Amino acid sequence: MISHGAVGRADVLEFTVDQPKISADVLLSAMEQAIDPMVVIDEHNLIIFFNAAAEKIWGRTREEVMGRNVSCLVPEPERDRHDDYINRNRETGIGRIVGTSREVEFRRANGEYVCGELSISRVQVSDCGKIYYIAVMKDVTEPSRQRKILVLQNDVLQALASDMSIQEVGDLLCRRVDSFVPGAVGALMLIDRSRKLSVSASPSMPKRYRAALDSMELTPEQLETLRANPAASNTVVWDGYASLARSLGLERCCSSTIISRTGQVMGVFALYLRGNDADLAWAQRVVSTSMPFCALAIEQGETRQHIAQLSNFDSLTGLLNRTSLHNIIERLIMRGGDSQFSLFMVDIDRFRDINDALGHVNADRFLIEIGRRIRHLVKDEYIVSRSGGDEFIIVVPECSHERAEKFAENLINAIAKPLQVGENTLSISCCVGISTFPANGPDSESLLSHADAATRQAKEDGRGLFRFAGQEKNQVAQDRLVLGSALRDSLSKGMLNLNYQPQVETMTGGLYGVEALSRWHHPTLGNIYPSRFIAVAEETGQIEAIGRWSLEEACSQMVKWDRDGVRVPTVAVNLSAVHFRNRGLPEHIANLLKHHGLTPDRLTVEITESVMMDSSSETEEVLHAIRRLDVGLSMDDFGTGYSSLSRLTRLPLTEIKIDRSFINDFEHDTNAQAVTMAVIGIGSRLGMTVVTEGVETEQQWRLLEELHCDVMQGYLFSRPLPPAELEKWFRERQARGSFLIPTTA
């Protein structure tokens, strides 16, 4: 065996280089004094040199290693194959690490893990051709650990910035930590508001130990101890389970309590270590480094959960909201098979009166109590939702007709109990509408629509009643469902269009203007009359969009006609009562006219008697603002409702339109003639233009002429026409010098 200090002849380690030969004594002395650990092995892979720095980094004395195979210094996973690597390099000169440097991890004699930067040189002895290897090791444990901490921080922050769940972030954190601390098992544990502990993430924790921790419920005293002293977490996640842990190979634990910014105990992060010789200082450092990320991940998870709560649940009652209800119903439908269920819609009678009498705060308390009563009545598998206002929905699976009747009765009776709100004792009643799947529709919209119709039927029949949905009674709901969906699609795809019906001056024969009328031809449903789809648009909240589209389309068409030499003085556009509750309508009209370069007198807005009957100051303000633009205001279908003459004088109207119902038998009905004459007289005295709709015969024309009606409109002169046909109609009558020509002429 070759010993240190007497390696052999003085020329054993002489190098074949262009420099003068260096003696072995000088070389060995320099290597011995080197700061970095150095090891030399001979042609048999035996250690023949081991300096003082090497003793320090490996924690072994020269006497322990000299003359032994170098594999005793190699990390355990590489030991069995290490000789093969060296021998291959001796034979071929090719190797993975010779002539390069790399980072390696190994254990000191005391079990501590060390990270070193290893470089190996291949040395050939000049006189005998033997190949020796010199290994230089540099201790980079601390820089390596710093890099690992930076990697951990970067990976977790990226995960937190993504949509990963708290469990996914926890799994990533634990896997990183497990790789950084050899033999470690990372675990992220959460503590909920009921003081129950659960293991949220720990990919490598033994199942038995995880099950034991998952069953833990902390006492208030334990929780307070964790809050006051975060380092005391081992008393919770280790002391009571050490025997079980050791039976599973876990010998020690480093942990810390996770505390929120508000001082709330949110959980525990722990590193369980295999073996008693683990580096506790490094393990504890990793735990401390991980703590802020654990807290951030938990708080972010709670924030997302809160956002999900807001988006899926009614903020007042805590019940599912309408969007969540739709999703759940659709999932029930998608189960297929013989799935069936009943949907109960509860509507509180006279809730508006309760709201007006008690105020919003007490009305909210009332709704909370109604929600509580419903929850108390239903079973766990039932679905309960507040879909808005005083409307509650309950979905009951596998519900027969008899069971549905019984449940509806129980609902009505439970809600009907007197309720104390503030100083008021309220007597309550409700109506319940019931629809069933699959009998009442293939989707959630159908089922809710049918239940709504059944609820309305129950209200019509009295209070405290329930009704089942029936196809005949629910035709209106079916229309709203089918047509509403088709209308929304058609509006977005530009499938609606406007036709224009001419209005002619009675005394001059000139063109007074045109009325824009919406028309809808659906590729599947065919032509749908305005009387049908306008009502659906109002019920489904699409009427305002149709009105804005009509204004835009009519103004655009006026510009095209002007460009083509078709001078139409004004266009009248119908708007719903909904539009006049919008304070932004006058500004929208002004911007529209400016955009198209039209003067205000080219546009007339038609209002219905329901708008005139609206006594709100907001509606009146909108009407006056429109009139201040010099846009015309026309009262459509005058005389069909309950119009007040006093209201007529207060509104800034420029035009009255006599409804066609007065003209139907105008020639023979003297009462109709008298009313028409009176309206024409009132309009004249108030400075308003009077337009009579529905003129279809020459006799009607002559009578209106005698009564000095200003303008006539009807099939006698023209039906509503598409833009191109109206242009043709205009040119024909312009050539004949009058627009007051019957279509039969």
Salt bridges, closest charged atoms under 4 A:
ASP11 OD1 - ARG9 NE 3.15
GLU14 OE1 - LYS21 NZ 3.73
GLU32 OE1 - HIS4 NE2 3.68
GLU32 OE2 - ARG62 NH2 2.41
GLU43 OE2 - HIS44 NE2 3.37
GLU43 OE2 - LYS130 NZ 3.45
GLU55 OE1 - ARG62 NH1 3.57
GLU78 OE1 - ARG96 NH2 3.98
GLU103 OE1 - ARG147 NH2 2.18
GLU105 OE2 - LYS148 NZ 2.36
GLU112 OE1 - ARG108 NH1 3.12
ASP127 OD2 - ARG9 NH2 3.08
ASP139 OD2 - ARG108 NH2 3.73
GLU142 OE2 - ARG285 NH2 2.86
ASP155 OD2 - ARG176 NE 2.44
GLU217 OE2 - ARG195 NH2 3.99
GLU224 OE1 - ARG227 NH1 2.76
GLU251 OE1 - ARG246 NE 3.75
ASP277 OD2 - ARG107 NH1 2.64
ASP279 OD2 - ARG145 NH2 2.92
GLU299 OE1 - ARG261 NE 3.36
ASP314 OD1 - ARG386 NH1 2.93
ASP347 OD1 - LYS459 NZ 2.90
ASP349 OD1 - LYS459 NZ 2.90
GLU369 OE2 - ARG372 NH2 2.60
GLU369 OE2 - ARG373 NE 3.13
GLU391 OE2 - ARG322 NH1 3.23
GLU405 OE2 - HIS401 NE2 3.32
ASP452 OD2 - ARG456 NH1 2.71
ASP452 OD2 - ARG480 NH2 3.12
ASP461 OD2 - ARG467 NE 2.89
ASP479 OD1 - ARG532 NH2 3.01
ASP489 OD1 - LYS493 NZ 3.38
GLU515 OE1 - LYS657 NZ 2.89
GLU539 OE1 - ARG480 NH1 3.21
GLU552 OE2 - HIS596 NE2 3.05
ASP562 OD1 - ARG567 NH1 3.90
ASP562 OD1 - ARG602 NH2 2.97
ASP564 OD1 - ARG563 NE 3.56
GLU606 OE2 - LYS657 NZ 2.95
ASP614 OD2 - ARG581 NE 3.93
GLU618 OE2 - ARG583 NE 3.25
GLU620 OE2 - ARG647 NH1 2.49
GLU621 OE2 - ARG583 NH1 2.97
GLU693 OE2 - LYS657 NZ 3.17
GLU705 OE1 - ARG702 NH1 3.36
GLU725 OE1 - ARG719 NH2 2.93
GLU727 OE2 - ARG731 NH2 3.08
GLU732 OE1 - ARG733 NH1 3.68
